[in-house]
Amino acid sequence: MSNNHFVITLDGPAGAGKSTVAKSLAKRLGVTYLDTGAMYRALTLKALRLKVDLTDEEALANLTRNTKIAFKEEKDGTLNVTLDGEDVSVAIRTQEVTNSTHYIAKVPGVRTLMVSWQRAIGSSRSIVTDGRDQGTVVFTDAIYKFYIDADVEERVQRRYKELVAAGKSVDLDQLRTDMKDRDQKDFNRAVGPLKKAPDAITVDSSGLTVEGTVDKLMKLIHV
């Protein structure tokens, strides 16, 4: 990480609100928000489109090497993900992509490339970044590390409202099952598992609005 730039990481389980919080935090600080999950989703989308066997790690690693995932900066400072030049910021948010991303995320060859791409972005500008292993693997020297958590049922309800607002038809019970299943996969995968960095500060967002959570973070940040 360059001395001229700083990185703030937010890790945590699905539905804890870390992505929305990270985006809002970055806006308040006047820096770039890096959505690392979008990178894995973009590759998952490509694999699904090309009907690549999601259990074939060699094929997925090869797919990554032949894929260009980049970001284009919007006026509000957010980075929209592009897949081989196509803006896929909306296409990557389907439930099919969400339920399949764990296949991509656990492949060592995929993660090695993703980490290098993320570090390159972090070395070029100040960022707030969120994911599963941003503070433990990608940016171990981040100036601030946070672990954003929330009650499981609250996380389910948040994701449900998010999907319904996006016009999706959602089975709440199935969503709850998917969330718990995803937690298990995230916590137990061999490569880049979800865990709290020893020097990370835990922030429980249960019962808080996005801005309320950001307020808590801002009180802890001095940059």
C-alpha positions as CSV (number, residue, x, y, z in Angstrom):
1,M,0.0,0.0,0.0
2,S,1.4,3.4,-1.0
3,N,2.1,5.9,1.7
4,N,0.0,8.3,-0.2
5,H,-3.1,6.2,0.0
6,F,-5.0,4.4,2.7
7,V,-7.2,1.3,2.8
8,I,-10.1,0.6,5.1
9,T,-11.5,-3.0,5.1
10,L,-15.0,-4.2,6.0
11,D,-15.3,-8.0,6.3
12,G,-18.3,-10.0,7.4
13,P,-21.0,-12.5,6.5
14,A,-23.6,-12.1,3.7
15,G,-26.4,-9.8,4.5
16,A,-24.6,-8.0,7.4
17,G,-24.9,-4.8,5.3
18,K,-21.2,-4.3,4.8
19,S,-21.4,-3.5,1.1
20,T,-24.0,-0.7,1.6
21,V,-22.1,0.5,4.6
22,A,-18.8,0.5,2.8
23,K,-20.2,2.4,-0.1
24,S,-21.7,5.1,2.2
25,L,-18.5,5.2,4.3
26,A,-16.4,5.8,1.2
27,K,-18.7,8.6,0.1
28,R,-18.4,10.3,3.5
29,L,-14.7,10.0,3.4
30,G,-14.5,11.2,-0.2
31,V,-12.6,8.0,-1.4
32,T,-13.3,5.1,-3.8
33,Y,-15.5,2.2,-2.8
34,L,-14.2,-1.1,-4.1
35,D,-16.8,-3.9,-4.3
36,T,-14.6,-7.0,-4.4
37,G,-17.6,-9.3,-4.3
38,A,-18.7,-7.9,-7.6
39,M,-15.4,-9.2,-9.1
40,Y,-16.2,-12.8,-8.1
41,R,-19.8,-12.3,-9.2
42,A,-18.7,-11.1,-12.6
43,L,-16.5,-14.2,-13.2
44,T,-19.4,-16.4,-11.9
45,L,-21.7,-14.8,-14.5
46,K,-19.2,-15.5,-17.3
47,A,-18.8,-19.1,-16.2
48,L,-22.6,-19.6,-16.1
49,R,-23.0,-17.9,-19.5
50,L,-20.4,-20.2,-21.0
51,K,-21.7,-23.2,-19.1
52,V,-18.3,-23.9,-17.5
53,D,-18.3,-26.8,-15.0
54,L,-18.3,-24.9,-11.7
55,T,-16.6,-27.9,-10.0
56,D,-13.7,-27.9,-12.4
57,E,-11.1,-25.7,-10.7
58,E,-8.6,-25.9,-13.6
59,A,-11.3,-24.7,-16.0
60,L,-12.3,-21.9,-13.7
61,A,-8.7,-20.7,-13.2
62,N,-8.1,-20.8,-16.9
63,L,-11.3,-18.8,-17.4
64,T,-10.0,-16.2,-15.0
65,R,-6.7,-15.9,-16.9
66,N,-8.7,-15.2,-20.1
67,T,-11.0,-12.7,-18.5
68,K,-10.7,-8.9,-18.0
69,I,-12.5,-7.6,-14.9
70,A,-12.2,-3.9,-14.4
71,F,-14.1,-1.0,-13.0
72,K,-15.4,2.2,-14.4
73,E,-15.7,5.1,-12.0
74,E,-19.1,6.8,-11.8
75,K,-19.8,10.4,-10.9
76,D,-20.6,9.5,-7.3
77,G,-17.2,7.8,-6.9
78,T,-18.4,4.2,-7.0
79,L,-16.8,1.7,-9.3
80,N,-19.1,-0.3,-11.6
81,V,-17.7,-3.7,-12.5
82,T,-17.1,-4.5,-16.2
83,L,-16.6,-8.0,-17.6
84,D,-14.6,-8.1,-20.8
85,G,-15.7,-4.5,-21.4
86,E,-19.4,-5.0,-20.6
87,D,-20.9,-3.3,-17.6
88,V,-22.5,-6.2,-15.6
89,S,-23.3,-4.3,-12.4
90,V,-26.9,-5.3,-12.7
91,A,-26.5,-8.7,-14.3
92,I,-24.4,-10.0,-11.5
93,R,-27.1,-9.5,-8.8
94,T,-29.3,-12.4,-9.8
95,Q,-30.0,-15.2,-7.3
96,E,-28.4,-17.8,-9.6
97,V,-25.1,-15.8,-9.5
98,T,-25.4,-15.3,-5.8
99,N,-25.8,-19.1,-5.1
100,S,-23.0,-20.0,-7.5
101,T,-20.3,-17.6,-6.5
102,H,-18.9,-19.8,-3.7
103,Y,-17.6,-22.2,-6.4
104,I,-15.5,-19.4,-7.9
105,A,-14.3,-18.0,-4.6
106,K,-12.8,-21.2,-3.3
107,V,-10.5,-21.8,-6.3
108,P,-6.8,-20.9,-5.4
109,G,-5.9,-20.0,-9.0
110,V,-8.9,-17.6,-9.2
111,R,-8.2,-16.0,-5.8
112,T,-4.6,-15.4,-6.6
113,L,-5.5,-13.3,-9.6
114,M,-8.3,-11.5,-7.9
115,V,-6.1,-10.5,-4.9
116,S,-3.5,-9.1,-7.2
117,W,-6.1,-7.1,-9.1
118,Q,-7.5,-5.8,-5.8
119,R,-4.1,-4.8,-4.4
120,A,-3.3,-2.9,-7.6
121,I,-6.4,-0.8,-7.2
122,G,-5.6,-0.3,-3.5
123,S,-2.1,0.9,-4.3
124,S,-3.4,3.5,-6.8
125,R,-5.9,5.3,-4.6
126,S,-7.5,5.5,-1.2
127,I,-10.3,3.0,-0.9
128,V,-12.9,1.5,1.4
129,T,-13.3,-2.2,0.5
130,D,-15.5,-5.0,1.7
131,G,-15.6,-8.8,1.3
132,R,-14.7,-11.9,3.2
133,D,-10.9,-11.7,3.5
134,Q,-10.0,-8.1,2.8
135,G,-8.4,-7.6,6.2
136,T,-7.0,-11.1,6.7
137,V,-5.5,-11.7,3.2
138,V,-5.8,-8.9,0.7
139,F,-4.9,-5.8,2.7
140,T,-3.2,-7.0,5.8
141,D,-1.7,-3.6,6.4
142,A,-5.0,-1.7,6.1
143,I,-5.1,1.4,8.3
144,Y,-8.5,0.3,9.7
145,K,-10.1,-3.1,9.7
146,F,-13.7,-3.7,10.6
147,Y,-15.8,-6.9,11.0
148,I,-19.4,-6.1,10.3
149,D,-21.9,-8.6,11.8
150,A,-25.6,-8.9,12.4
151,D,-28.1,-11.4,13.7
152,V,-28.8,-14.1,11.1
153,E,-32.6,-13.4,10.9
154,E,-32.0,-9.7,10.4
155,R,-29.5,-10.5,7.6
156,V,-32.2,-12.7,6.0
157,Q,-34.8,-9.9,6.2
158,R,-32.4,-7.3,4.8
159,R,-31.6,-9.5,1.8
160,Y,-35.3,-10.3,1.3
161,K,-36.2,-6.6,1.2
162,E,-33.3,-5.8,-1.1
163,L,-34.4,-8.5,-3.6
164,V,-38.0,-7.6,-3.5
165,A,-37.2,-3.9,-4.0
166,A,-35.2,-5.0,-7.1
167,G,-38.4,-6.7,-8.4
168,K,-37.3,-10.2,-7.7
169,S,-39.7,-13.0,-6.6
170,V,-38.3,-14.5,-3.4
171,D,-39.2,-17.4,-1.2
172,L,-38.3,-16.3,2.3
173,D,-37.7,-19.8,3.7
174,Q,-35.5,-20.7,0.8
175,L,-33.6,-17.5,1.2
176,R,-33.0,-18.3,4.9
177,T,-31.7,-21.7,3.9
178,D,-29.5,-20.3,1.3
179,M,-28.1,-17.7,3.7
180,K,-27.2,-20.3,6.3
181,D,-25.7,-22.6,3.7
182,R,-23.6,-19.7,2.3
183,D,-22.4,-18.9,5.9
184,Q,-21.2,-22.5,6.3
185,K,-19.4,-22.4,2.9
186,D,-17.8,-19.0,3.7
187,F,-16.6,-19.9,7.1
188,N,-15.3,-23.4,6.2
189,R,-13.7,-23.0,2.7
190,A,-10.0,-23.9,2.5
191,V,-9.0,-20.7,0.6
192,G,-9.7,-17.3,1.9
193,P,-12.3,-18.3,4.5
194,L,-14.4,-15.7,6.3
195,K,-12.9,-14.8,9.6
196,K,-12.2,-11.8,11.7
197,A,-8.7,-10.4,11.5
198,P,-7.0,-10.3,15.0
199,D,-6.7,-6.5,14.7
200,A,-10.2,-5.9,13.3
201,I,-12.9,-4.0,15.3
202,T,-16.3,-5.8,15.4
203,V,-19.3,-3.6,14.7
204,D,-22.7,-5.2,15.2
205,S,-25.2,-3.6,12.7
206,S,-28.2,-5.3,14.2
207,G,-31.0,-2.8,14.7
208,L,-29.0,0.0,13.0
209,T,-29.7,1.8,9.8
210,V,-26.9,2.1,7.2
211,E,-26.2,5.6,8.3
212,G,-26.3,4.6,11.9
213,T,-23.6,2.0,11.3
214,V,-21.5,4.5,9.3
215,D,-21.8,6.9,12.2
216,K,-20.3,4.3,14.5
217,L,-17.4,3.7,12.1
218,M,-16.7,7.4,11.6
219,K,-16.3,7.8,15.4
220,L,-13.4,5.2,15.2
221,I,-11.7,6.6,12.1
222,H,-9.1,9.3,12.0
223,V,-7.6,9.8,8.6
